């Protein structure tokens, strides 16, 4: 069905670039590993070819942008000013570390926000995303079971691998809410199973939040609300009744395949939502807010402060692991609260406004789940490209809604 749709469509390089934000790295890694299982090419030609194709796609996408939106340039200048101010205030001692983080942040913003902000064919993008979801799952299955890649690298879990799988699960689940098809049904359940096998909790929580939002919207739009509510109750009761048995079966399968059993064991013993390290990070983050409540510590400087509180010299990875705390630590209570309120406004309008089209709303919900929800549990918005993509789609929705609301008024 998807292939039939694609055959009748011209290539949209903007939509293709958005899909690359989600799938380029995992697909690239599998292709390179596959080639190197057969032959070792000189000068890393395989890597050069793949990056050249990605650069070509990005270049074509830039050419497809008819007119650069003003808000992109305004936000870019504002971001540069904030980063420069933090760099000056922090001092020369940590300049190298901060510059590295800032370069990643600027790249994530330019790539994520710019291309998503300029998308105009949301229906085509949805088709591209559905294809991407299927390709992602196929490549990961190929990597784990055919190439026998050590995904966990002798660890008890792989957070990175689980978040690679999350977009595929969310996109297929979103498609299933529209129409139940065998392809996306299989893709969804295989994706969920693989995430369980990776041993992380965040992606599962993101999927749960997405499901709740979609069920809420479906219930609000449906004429026979009691049918949806009843169906949800029946499914919930069935899962609840056989949940322990299902988890035990999953545990046996995981052990036999030498995959992570961390999430399953945590669910069975009731410690799924417990994380002592994250709790300490939150306590220290609140202390930093209390020390500088008005203007905060600046972008990236929170990592240096948290690392020193844990007595670590390397500040990589030492951020609050919670979007709201990270914003408040960096910008203080006043500016941070304003930013959080704006994000809440963006989400509310894009989710509940009747002015926004169905495809536009669907795409926003997907990126809400893969670009924003993960930041409630892990990661940093600064270098999370999908967050800037989420914001790009969100701002487009806000401006579209405002334009059509004003047109209705006048």
Helices and strands as residue ranges (DSSP letters): H 2-7, H 13-38, G 42-44, H 45-64, H 70-90, G 92-94, H 95-117, H 122-141, I 142-146, H 159-178, H 182-198, H 202-221, H 225-256, H 262-269, H 276-291, H 301-309, H 323-352, H 358-367, I 368-372, G 373-376, H 385-409
